[in-house]
């Protein structure tokens, strides 16, 4: 189980951050990701594994004026 934006999510682990984001249809060019208090660079999404107990925050950028 991990926590995503304050909601507990049950995952079939192991799973990479990239796999989770793609599975949940996040637009990678419009988000920022924090995992356990650390901002994760987009270049590391495929190498970062999600683990039981992780806390994930996904922030989407919204255009406007």
C-alpha positions as CSV (number, residue, x, y, z in Angstrom):
1,X,0.0,0.0,0.0
2,X,1.2,3.5,-0.8
3,X,-0.3,6.9,-0.2
4,X,-0.9,9.1,-3.3
5,X,-2.1,12.7,-2.7
6,X,-3.4,11.7,0.7
7,X,-5.3,8.6,-0.5
8,X,-4.3,5.1,0.4
9,X,-3.8,3.0,-2.8
10,X,-3.2,-0.8,-3.0
11,X,-0.7,-1.7,-5.7
12,X,0.7,-4.9,-7.1
13,X,4.3,-4.2,-6.2
14,X,7.0,-4.0,-7.4
15,X,6.2,-1.1,-9.8
16,X,8.3,1.8,-11.0
17,X,7.1,5.3,-10.7
18,X,6.9,5.6,-14.5
19,X,4.7,2.5,-14.6
20,X,2.3,3.9,-12.0
21,X,2.1,7.3,-13.7
22,X,1.4,5.8,-17.1
23,X,-1.1,3.3,-15.7
24,X,-3.0,6.2,-14.1
25,X,-2.8,8.3,-17.3
26,X,-0.8,11.2,-15.9
27,X,0.6,13.6,-18.6
28,X,4.3,13.5,-17.7
29,X,5.0,16.9,-19.2
30,X,2.4,18.5,-16.9
31,X,3.3,17.1,-13.5
32,X,5.8,17.2,-10.7
33,X,6.3,14.3,-8.4
34,X,7.5,14.1,-4.8
35,X,8.2,10.7,-3.2
36,X,8.7,10.5,0.5
37,X,9.5,14.2,0.7
38,X,12.0,14.3,-2.3
39,X,11.3,15.8,-5.7
40,X,12.0,13.2,-8.3
41,X,13.5,14.4,-11.6
42,X,11.6,13.2,-14.7
43,X,14.8,11.5,-15.9
44,X,14.5,9.1,-12.9
45,X,10.9,8.0,-13.2
46,X,11.8,4.7,-14.9
47,X,14.5,3.8,-12.3
48,X,12.5,4.7,-9.1
49,X,10.6,1.8,-7.6
50,X,7.5,2.2,-5.4
51,X,7.6,0.4,-2.1
52,X,5.1,-0.5,0.5
53,X,4.5,2.6,2.8
54,X,5.7,5.2,0.3
55,X,4.1,8.6,0.2
56,X,3.6,10.0,-3.3
57,X,2.5,13.5,-4.2
58,X,1.7,14.2,-7.8
59,X,1.1,17.9,-8.7
60,X,-0.5,18.8,-12.1
61,X,0.3,22.1,-13.7
62,X,-2.7,24.0,-15.0
63,X,-2.5,26.8,-17.5
64,X,-4.5,30.0,-17.2
65,X,-4.3,33.6,-16.5
